[in-house]
Amino acid sequence: MSANGESSPSATSSSEPSTTSALLACGNCGKLETSTVADEEEAKLLKPCIMCKSVSYCSRDCKKADTKKHKKICAKAAQEYAQTHEIKMASRAPPKSDAHQKGLQKWQFDT
């Protein structure tokens, strides 16, 4: 059975680059994310919807243009996202340096 032609079609489908399936497209205009570009300034990263994370946009204009259509599904998609993904809590901010205040106190006593 391994000599059958069945293994060759699966080999051709697996030989396709996996990056094309992992690329995101803008929810409005369909532009592909170009995160594979070496220069970060040239890379166009898509930003996901803040609420549902189910759709990404290339620009603020595209997000604005798609708002009416996306608003209908956003709340439900946000609920599904909240149920299926772990919530990441923000870490505490490091304590602020008292150097500025100590400098002011020293200045007060020096004058």
N, C-alpha and C positions, 0 to 999 in steps of 0.2 A: 504493500500500500504506500510505502514511503517513496516508491519510484513513480507514483502517479504525478500528474501535473498539478495536483492540489497544493503541494508545498510551494511551487514557484509563484502562484498568484499571491499567496500570503507573504512570501519573501519580497515581492515587488511593493506590496502595500506597506510593509514595515521598513522598506528602504527609503521611503519618503521622509523628508526632514520633519522632525517632531516639533520644530519651532513654529511651523505654519499653523498647527492646531492649537498651539499655546498663545498665539498672538490675539490680542483683543482688538475689537473694532469699535469705533465711535457709534453710539446709539442713534445718532442723527444722520451724519454724513457718510459713515462707513469707513472712514480713514483707519488704516491699521496702525497699531502702536509700533514704533520703531525703536525699541529698547536695545536692539542688538548693535546699534551704532556705537562705535568706540568713543567718539567725542560726545560728552554729556550735553553740551550746548546744542548739538544738532539733533539729539534724541527727542522724540515727541512722545511723552508719556501721557497716557490717558488717565483721567481722574475719575474714580467711581462715584456713583451717587452716594451722598453722605448717609442717607437713611437706609437704603436697601442693599447697596453694593452689588446689585444685579445688572447694572448697565453702567458703561463708562463713556465719558465725553472728552473730545480733544480740545474744546475751548468753551469759554463761558457763553459764547453766542450759540453754539450747538446745544448746550444744555438748556438755554432759554427757549430755543426753537422747539425743543422736544418736550417741554414742561407739560403742556396740556395732555399729550398722549401718555406720558410716563406717569403723571399724577394718578391716573386711574388704577395702575397696578402697583404703585410704590408702597402703599401702606401694607398690602397683603404680603408683598415680597419682603418687606422689612420685618414683619412678624415671623415669616419662615426663616429668615436669616438669623434672627435673635434666638430661635429655638434650636437651630442646627449648628451654630458656631459658638465657640467659647468666648466669653466676655473677657477682654484684656483690661485689667485695671491699670491705671496710670501709677507709676512709682512716685514716691514722695520727692519733692524738690529738695535739693541739698540746702542745708541751712545757709542763710545769707551771711555774708561777711560783715563783721562789726567794725571793720577798719575805717569806714567813712564816719561812723558815729564816734569812734574813739578819737579820730582827728578833730571832730567838732568840739568834743569835750576838752581836748588839750588846748584848742584855740581859745575857748571860753576862759580857761584858767590862766592862759598866758597874757591875756589883754587886761 
